[in-house]
Amino acid sequence: MANAAGRPVSPLILSADERAYLERQVRRHRVARSLSERCRVILRCADGIPSKSVAHELGVHEHTVGKWRRRFLKGRIEGLLDEARPGRPRTIDDDQVAAIIERTLRSTPSDATHWSIRSMATATGFSHTTIRRIWNAFGLQPHRSETFKLSSDPLFVDKVRDIVGLYLSPPNRALVLSVDEKSQIQALDREQPVLPMMPGIPERRTHSYIRHGTTSLFAALDGASGFVIGKCYKRHRAAEFLDFLKQIDAHIPDGLDIHIIMDNYATHKTAVIKSWLVRRPHYHVHFTPTSASWINQVERWFAELTRKQIRRGVHTSTKQLEKDIRASSSGTMKIPGHIDGQSQLTKSSPPSNASARKLSKPYATNFRFT
């Protein structure tokens, strides 16, 4: 085969994989136009069409067709990609980059607690763009600061192992509940109606608000199934916590050991709570380490409830707030009430010897909203 100038042209033969790749790039909408055009050139040339005809058909110069034909024959698919260009020479060397990083990490400006891009640029003599690129490349964010708290509990490791062990391998004929309360949830209304989201404009609300009281949500998460037993109270004293425990106990089948994971809040350790638990030896309490309530899984459920319903909710009364809490949690939360007459797990029908993972889900469905 020869081109228009009479020079011999090497035959262009595609493998099945190469043809499939080129056709796929031509069909794709999110591919660079230049790459799509090169793929068309190679496909037409592989069909035996002369370069001049391919150029006329695709609206490009014949030299362009010849160029990509040669590039493909030399590098195959890789030859169709843009070659690396040398670009502009570097204006800052590795030692200067290291000096900026060292200064960012080891020092602070005399008039501030942390560096900014502008202050670092002024101090080093480099441009704002250079400082920004270096910080982005090494993940440096002097403007950010986070907090942490270490537990001083001498039994921290033992308690963590105990609780994690309950999560990963609960005992047979046992139910593991993560218990806590989200106290003083405020029913907040805005002084002006919330302005809805519009294209390019987020939802907007007034900064000032009107309080309509508070409610406290007591919850017990069954980690094996994800179901939550919950009830709202006006207050969060030991009396309310005891009532919540009684509500749970009234609907738990006989023959189960109950393992309760809870934090060190004073309400959980009052004499009346201790006395009630002592009279029920099948209850086993596991306290989280001090300053480590994050290990209690129900805290994660509280965070999800806050994100979905409470933080941006508008409520004109605590009743409306409690109703929305129930509605938001309808897929997981069950409020202690009467047992369904069709339930197979009742006081008179103890469960078979099975793991907590198998028992927990039918147990949780025994509860209804009240």
QUIBELBEL-V419430 format. One record per backbone hydrogen bond with DSSP energy under -0.5 kcal/mol. CO is the residue of the C=O (numbers start at 1). NH is the residue of the N-H. Records with the same first field share a line. If there is no record, write none. Layout:
# QUIBELBEL-V419430
CO: NH ; NH
This chain:
# QUIBELBEL-V419430
1: 9
3: 6
7: 3
11: 13
15: 19
16: 20
17: 21
18: 22
19: 23
20: 24
21: 25
22: 26
23: 27
24: 28
29: 31
32: 36
33: 37
34: 38
35: 39
36: 40
37: 41
38: 42
39: 43
40: 44
41: 45
42: 46
43: 47
44: 49
45: 48
50: 54
51: 55
52: 56
53: 57
54: 58
55: 59 ; 60
61: 65
62: 66
63: 67
64: 68
65: 69
66: 70
67: 71
68: 72
69: 73
70: 74
71: 75
72: 76
75: 78
76: 79
77: 80
78: 81
93: 97
94: 98
95: 99
96: 100
97: 101
98: 102
99: 103
100: 104
101: 105
102: 106
103: 107
109: 112
116: 120
117: 121
118: 122
119: 123
120: 124
121: 125
127: 131
128: 132
129: 133
130: 134
131: 135
132: 136
133: 137
134: 138
135: 139 ; 140
136: 139
141: 144
153: 156
155: 159
156: 160
157: 161
158: 162
159: 163
160: 164
161: 165
162: 166
163: 167
164: 168
165: 169
171: 174 ; 356
173: 257
175: 177 ; 259
176: 223
177: 179 ; 261
178: 221
180: 219
181: 183
182: 217
184: 186
185: 215
186: 188
187: 212
188: 315
189: 210
194: 196
195: 204
198: 201
201: 198
204: 195
208: 191
210: 189
213: 187 ; 212
215: 185
216: 218 ; 233
217: 182
218: 231
219: 180
220: 222 ; 229
221: 178 ; 223
222: 225 ; 226
227: 222
228: 230 ; 334
229: 220
231: 218
233: 216
237: 241
238: 242
239: 243
240: 244
241: 245
242: 246
243: 247
244: 248
245: 249
246: 250
248: 251
249: 252
251: 253
253: 256
254: 351
257: 175 ; 259
258: 260 ; 284
259: 177 ; 261
260: 262 ; 286
261: 179
262: 288
265: 268
266: 269
267: 270
270: 274
271: 275
272: 276
273: 277
274: 278
275: 279
277: 280
280: 283
282: 258
284: 260
286: 262
289: 292
292: 295
293: 296
295: 297
296: 299
297: 300 ; 301
298: 302
299: 303
300: 304
301: 305
302: 306
303: 307
304: 308
305: 309 ; 310
306: 311
310: 313
313: 315
317: 321
318: 322
319: 323
320: 324
321: 325
322: 326
323: 327
324: 328
325: 329
327: 330
329: 332 ; 333
332: 228
334: 230
335: 368
340: 343
344: 346
346: 349
349: 346
352: 354
354: 173
355: 358 ; 359
356: 360
357: 361
358: 362
359: 363
360: 364
361: 365
363: 366
364: 367
366: 340
